[in-house]
Amino acid sequence: MKTIKALSEPNPFNNYFKIWAVVLPINSWVLMPSNPGTTPGLLLSLLSVAFVLLFAISIKLKNNIELKKLTSFFYRDIIIFIYILTLFNGLAQLTVLFKMNGGYDYNFAHNVILVNENGHIFLRSSLFTQSIYLIAASIICFYAKYFYKKEWNKYIFIGTTIFLVYGFYEWFYYLIFGTTGDFLSNRVFALDINGDPRLGSMSQRTDAFGLDTLRMKSLTGEPSAFALTVLPLWIFAIHLRKPLLHIPMLIALILSTSSTAFLGILIYFIYRVLRYHLRDRYCQILIYFSTILVILNYKRVASVLEFLLFSKIDSQSGSQRSSSMFTHLDYFSHMPFFNKLFGVGFGYVRSTDFFSTLLVNSGIVGFILFSIFFLYPIFKLKGNYFNDGLKVALLVIYVSLMISVPEFSYLTTWLFLGISYNQLAREKKSIILYNLNPGKFQSSKLI
């Protein structure tokens, strides 16, 4: 009689993820500098499709029925995702072509921020490149959805530690020498008006804390992108009770002086207060620490808050963000009806927020589907401490994307979405097993 191997036994997907997890946060180092999409994480995402297929046909999976089933589901989800994306792009492009032939002038160049300023209105090159980035990012969601195990957390945090160490190295290097010490960022997007390469990683300074310091960005393009990357990892570390990790992450988020970081921190603590009330230890620590800090140095605290909350809103960056959003929303309001439904094509425009970007690119239907896909686990996951971390991490990512950081292809975003769906699947399986045999079944927790 053949023995059926359990999924809990070692499987080949763990070793692949160990490499993958270490490079997940790295977004400014690419293998080919002139091609922004060649980050190690995105390339590993694309290679995982072939990797899973290789092991699916190997001897190692022959007797593992459950692992073979999950492998099939992995490919099924990728195919469905690509099909939906292709369908949306096809419908959008047909409406663009129809309206072009009917004399409608989309007038992209003067009304929106284009991903690529070169190309025709119909089937622009950015439609294909941005769609590939989206597919590559979504693959990690499906990979984590079917193969994630709690043992992976160790390697996720190894990658996070490397990411943080490099960020603090940059920060201290600038503090000591007055110049950036970044020696890894090599990402190039395009040429500027002078014909010089426009780097994809920008070093920005600030004096918000009374010192001329570098805003923390590590191996991302800018501080807001750093915040989008670290916020879910910080929340994840808190809910896995790892203070040696989440405390340095909180310090790094503050040193980024990014409005995205402070918004995410605020959302998280509001969630904790509503969920656990003021008896919560973390909320009490925050209140005590804040009170002591204000009493000892209220003038400095007031100046920092004024800079973070008001000066940044009135700054050039804040004005540009709000202006860009309203410009794209105004453009969306004048689009033909079917383009309002399906957009003009994913990857055409890029505002400073993902909300108006998604509306123009994918229309109202695309925005609704993306929101359902992203927010579904928040409403369906059961209420426990680990799940609470996943829920608020997804909420923080979603809000950050929609209002300030249109970086849809950052892999930590899709990693936590995949882990959330993995947890949903485990809960569903637990319910089925309990219904089959409630007397013997004991619910197994993920963490």
C-alpha positions in Angstrom: 0.0 0.0 0.0 1.3 3.4 -0.9 1.9 5.9 1.8 0.6 9.4 1.4 3.0 12.1 2.6 1.6 14.9 4.7 2.1 18.5 3.8 3.6 19.1 7.2 6.7 17.1 6.1 9.6 19.0 4.6 8.9 20.1 1.0 11.0 21.7 -1.7 9.2 25.0 -1.7 10.7 26.0 1.7 14.3 26.2 0.4 13.3 28.4 -2.5 11.5 30.8 -0.2 14.5 31.1 2.1 16.4 32.9 -0.7 13.3 34.8 -1.8 12.5 36.2 1.7 15.9 37.7 2.1 15.6 39.9 -1.0 11.9 40.7 -0.7 12.3 44.3 0.6 15.1 45.2 -1.9 13.7 47.5 -4.5 16.5 49.8 -5.6 19.1 47.3 -6.6 18.5 45.7 -10.0 20.5 43.3 -12.1 20.2 45.5 -15.2 20.1 49.2 -14.0 18.3 50.5 -17.1 15.5 48.0 -16.5 13.7 48.9 -13.3 11.9 45.5 -13.2 15.0 43.4 -12.8 14.9 43.5 -9.0 16.0 40.2 -7.4 12.5 39.7 -5.8 10.5 40.2 -9.0 12.8 37.9 -11.0 12.5 35.2 -8.3 8.7 35.7 -8.5 8.7 35.0 -12.2 11.2 32.1 -11.8 8.9 30.5 -9.2 6.4 29.5 -11.9 9.1 27.3 -13.5 10.4 26.2 -10.1 7.0 24.9 -9.0 6.5 23.2 -12.3 9.9 21.5 -12.0 9.0 20.0 -8.7 5.5 19.2 -9.6 6.8 16.7 -12.2 9.6 15.4 -10.1 9.7 12.2 -8.1 9.5 14.1 -4.8 5.8 15.0 -5.4 4.6 11.7 -6.8 3.2 10.4 -3.6 2.3 13.7 -2.0 -1.4 14.1 -3.0 -2.0 17.2 -1.0 1.1 19.1 -2.3 0.2 18.2 -5.8 -3.3 19.6 -5.3 -1.9 22.8 -3.9 0.5 23.1 -6.9 -2.5 22.8 -9.2 -4.3 25.5 -7.3 -1.2 27.7 -7.5 -1.2 27.5 -11.3 -5.0 27.9 -11.5 -4.9 31.2 -9.6 -2.1 32.6 -11.7 -4.0 31.7 -14.9 -7.2 33.3 -13.6 -5.4 36.4 -12.5 -3.7 36.8 -15.9 -7.0 36.1 -17.7 -8.8 38.8 -15.7 -6.0 41.3 -16.3 -5.9 40.5 -20.0 -9.7 40.8 -20.3 -9.7 44.2 -18.6 -6.8 45.4 -20.8 -8.5 44.1 -23.9 -11.8 45.8 -23.1 -10.0 49.1 -22.2 -8.0 49.0 -25.4 -11.0 48.3 -27.6 -12.8 51.3 -26.1 -9.7 53.4 -26.7 -9.4 52.2 -30.3 -13.1 52.8 -30.9 -13.1 56.3 -29.5 -9.9 57.1 -31.4 -11.6 56.1 -34.6 -14.6 58.2 -33.7 -12.5 61.3 -33.2 -12.2 61.4 -29.4 -8.9 62.9 -28.3 -7.6 61.4 -25.1 -4.9 64.0 -25.0 -2.7 62.1 -22.5 0.4 64.2 -22.8 -1.1 67.3 -21.3 -3.5 66.0 -18.7 -2.0 63.0 -16.9 1.4 61.7 -15.8 2.4 58.9 -18.2 4.4 55.9 -17.1 6.2 56.1 -20.5 6.0 59.3 -22.5 7.0 57.5 -25.7 4.5 55.5 -27.7 1.1 55.5 -29.2 -2.2 55.8 -27.4 -3.2 52.3 -28.5 -1.1 49.4 -27.1 1.6 51.5 -25.4 4.7 49.7 -24.3 4.0 50.5 -20.6 0.8 48.5 -20.9 2.9 45.3 -21.2 5.8 46.2 -18.9 3.5 47.3 -16.0 1.3 44.3 -16.4 4.3 42.0 -16.2 5.3 43.7 -12.9 1.8 43.2 -11.6 1.8 39.6 -12.6 5.2 39.0 -11.0 4.1 40.6 -7.8 0.9 38.7 -7.7 2.8 35.4 -8.0 4.2 35.8 -4.5 0.7 36.2 -3.2 -0.4 32.9 -4.7 2.9 31.2 -3.6 2.4 32.3 0.0 -1.3 31.4 -0.2 -0.6 27.8 -0.9 2.9 27.1 0.5 3.4 29.5 3.4 4.5 27.9 6.7 5.3 29.6 10.0 8.9 28.5 9.6 9.3 31.0 6.8 9.0 33.9 9.3 12.6 33.4 10.3 13.8 34.2 6.8 11.3 37.0 6.3 12.9 38.7 9.3 16.5 37.9 8.1 15.7 39.9 5.0 14.1 42.6 7.1 17.2 42.8 9.3 19.5 43.2 6.3 17.2 45.9 5.0 17.1 47.8 8.3 20.9 47.5 8.9 21.6 49.1 5.5 19.1 51.9 6.3 20.7 52.7 9.6 24.2 52.5 8.0 23.1 55.1 5.5 21.6 57.3 8.2 24.7 57.2 10.4 27.1 57.6 7.4 25.3 60.8 6.5 25.3 62.0 10.1 29.1 61.6 10.3 30.3 62.5 6.8 27.5 64.7 5.5 27.0 62.7 2.3 25.2 59.5 1.3 27.0 56.2 1.7 24.6 54.3 -0.6 26.7 51.9 -2.6 24.0 49.4 -3.7 21.2 51.5 -5.3 21.7 51.4 -9.1 18.1 51.6 -10.4 17.6 54.0 -13.4 14.2 55.0 -14.7 14.9 57.3 -17.6 16.9 60.3 -18.8 16.1 63.8 -17.4 15.9 67.0 -19.5 19.7 67.3 -19.5 20.2 63.7 -20.8 21.5 62.4 -17.5 20.2 59.2 -15.9 17.3 59.7 -13.5 18.0 57.5 -10.5 15.3 55.4 -9.0 16.6 55.8 -5.5 16.6 59.4 -4.1 18.5 60.4 -0.9 16.6 63.1 0.9 17.7 65.1 3.9 15.7 66.7 6.8 16.3 68.8 9.9 13.0 67.8 11.6 14.9 66.6 14.7 17.3 69.5 15.0 20.0 67.8 13.1 20.8 67.8 9.4 20.1 64.1 8.8 19.1 61.7 6.0 15.6 60.5 5.7 15.6 56.8 6.1 14.9 55.0 2.8 17.4 52.0 2.8 17.0 50.0 -0.4 13.8 51.6 -1.7 13.3 54.6 -4.0 12.3 57.1 -1.4 11.1 57.4 2.3 7.4 56.9 1.5 8.3 53.7 -0.3 10.4 52.7 2.7 7.4 53.3 4.9 5.1 51.1 2.7 7.7 48.3 2.9 8.4 48.4 6.6 4.9 49.1 8.1 3.5 45.7 7.5 6.7 44.0 8.6 6.6 46.1 11.8 3.1 45.1 12.6 3.9 41.5 11.8 6.8 41.6 14.2 4.6 43.1 16.9 2.0 40.3 16.6 4.7 37.7 16.6 6.0 39.3 19.8 9.5 40.1 18.5 10.5 43.4 20.3 14.1 43.2 19.1 12.8 43.6 15.6 9.7 45.8 15.9 11.4 48.5 18.1 14.2 49.2 15.6 11.6 49.2 12.8 9.5 51.8 14.7 12.6 54.0 15.1 13.4 53.6 11.4 9.9 54.6 10.5 10.2 57.7 12.6 13.5 58.5 11.0 12.0 58.3 7.6 9.9 61.4 8.6 7.4 60.2 6.0 3.8 61.2 6.3 3.0 57.6 5.1 4.9 56.2 8.0 3.2 58.4 10.6 -0.2 57.7 9.1 0.4 54.0 9.3 1.6 54.2 12.9 -1.5 56.2 13.8 -3.9 53.8 12.1 -2.2 50.9 13.9 -2.5 52.4 17.4 -6.1 53.6 16.8 -6.9 49.9 15.8 -5.2 48.7 19.0 -7.1 51.1 21.2 -10.4 50.1 19.6 -9.6 46.4 19.6 -7.9 46.0 23.0 -8.8 49.3 24.7 -6.5 51.3 27.0 -5.7 48.2 29.1 -3.4 47.2 26.2 0.3 47.2 27.2 1.5 48.8 23.9 -1.0 51.6 24.2 -0.1 52.2 27.8 3.6 52.3 26.9 2.9 54.8 24.1 0.9 57.0 26.3 3.5 57.0 29.1 6.4 57.6 26.8 4.6 60.4 24.9 3.6 62.1 28.2 7.2 62.0 29.6 8.6 63.2 26.3 6.2 66.2 26.1 6.9 67.2 29.7 10.6 67.1 29.3 10.9 68.8 25.9 7.5 70.2 24.9 9.0 72.9 22.6 11.0 70.4 20.5 8.0 68.1 20.3 5.8 71.0 19.2 8.3 72.0 16.5 8.6 68.4 15.2 4.8 67.9 15.1 4.4 71.3 13.3 6.9 70.1 10.7 5.4 66.6 10.3 1.7 67.6 10.3 1.6 71.0 8.8 4.8 71.9 7.0 4.7 68.7 5.1 1.1 69.3 3.9 2.1 72.8 2.7 5.4 71.6 1.2 6.0 71.1 -2.5 5.7 67.3 -2.1 2.3 67.7 -0.4 1.0 70.1 -2.9 2.2 68.0 -5.8 0.5 64.9 -4.4 -2.9 66.6 -4.0 -2.6 68.4 -7.3 -1.7 65.2 -9.1 -4.7 63.3 -7.6 -7.2 66.0 -8.5 -5.7 66.2 -12.0 -6.2 62.5 -12.7 -9.6 62.5 -11.1 -10.6 65.4 -13.3 -9.3 63.5 -16.3 -11.2 60.4 -15.2 -14.5 62.4 -15.0 -14.2 63.4 -18.7 -13.4 59.9 -20.0 -16.0 58.1 -22.1 -18.5 55.8 -20.2 -16.9 52.5 -21.1 -13.4 53.8 -20.2 -14.8 54.9 -16.8 -15.8 51.3 -16.4 -12.6 49.5 -17.6 -10.1 52.3 -17.8 -7.6 53.0 -20.6 -5.3 50.1 -19.9 -3.2 49.1 -16.9 0.1 50.9 -16.8 -0.8 53.9 -18.8 -0.7 56.6 -16.1 0.9 56.9 -12.7 -0.4 59.5 -10.3 1.1 60.1 -6.8 -1.6 57.9 -5.4 -2.9 54.5 -6.4 -6.6 55.5 -6.2 -6.7 57.9 -9.1 -4.0 55.8 -10.9 -6.2 52.7 -10.7 -9.4 54.6 -11.8 -7.8 55.9 -15.0 -5.9 52.7 -15.8 -8.5 50.1 -14.8 -11.8 52.0 -14.3 -14.5 51.6 -11.6 -14.8 47.9 -12.1 -11.0 47.4 -11.8 -10.9 49.5 -8.6 -13.8 47.5 -7.1 -12.2 44.1 -7.9 -8.8 45.2 -6.5 -10.5 46.5 -3.3 -12.4 43.2 -2.8 -9.3 41.1 -3.5 -7.4 43.1 -1.0 -9.9 43.8 1.8 -11.7 40.4 1.8 -9.4 38.8 4.4 -9.9 41.8 6.7 -13.6 40.9 7.1 -13.3 37.1 6.9 -10.4 36.3 9.2 -11.3 35.2 12.7 -10.4 37.4 15.6 -7.1 36.4 17.3 -3.9 38.2 18.0 -2.0 36.9 14.9 -5.0 37.5 12.6 -5.4 41.0 14.0 -1.9 41.8 12.9 -2.7 40.6 9.3 -5.9 42.6 9.2 -4.4 45.9 10.3 -1.3 45.3 8.1 -3.5 45.0 5.1 -5.6 48.0 6.1 -2.4 50.1 6.5 -1.1 49.0 3.1 -4.4 49.6 1.4 -4.8 53.1 2.8 -1.1 54.0 2.1 -1.4 52.8 -1.5 -4.6 54.7 -2.2 -3.6 58.1 -0.8 0.2 58.4 -1.0 2.3 55.6 -2.5 1.3 54.0 -5.9 4.0 51.3 -5.6 1.7 48.4 -6.5 4.6 45.9 -7.2 6.4 46.0 -3.9 6.6 42.4 -2.8 5.9 42.8 0.9 2.4 44.0 0.0 1.6 40.8 -1.8 3.4 38.6 0.7 1.0 39.6 3.5 -2.0 39.4 1.2 -0.9 35.8 0.4 -0.3 34.9 4.1 -3.8 36.3 4.9 -5.4 34.0 2.3 -3.3 31.1 3.6 -4.7 31.7 7.0 -8.2 31.8 5.6 -7.7 28.5 4.0 -6.4 27.0 7.3 -9.4 28.2 9.1 -11.8 26.8 6.5 -10.0 23.4 6.7 -10.3 23.5 10.5 -14.0 24.1 10.3 -14.4 21.1 7.9 -12.4 18.8 10.1 -14.3 19.9 13.1 -17.6 19.2 11.4 -16.4 15.7 10.4 -15.3 14.7 13.9 -16.0 17.4 16.6 -15.2 15.0 19.4 -11.6 14.2 18.3 -10.7 17.3 16.4 -8.6 20.0 18.1 -8.2 23.3 16.2 -4.6 23.8 15.3 -3.4 27.4 15.3 -0.9 28.8 12.8 1.2 30.5 15.4 
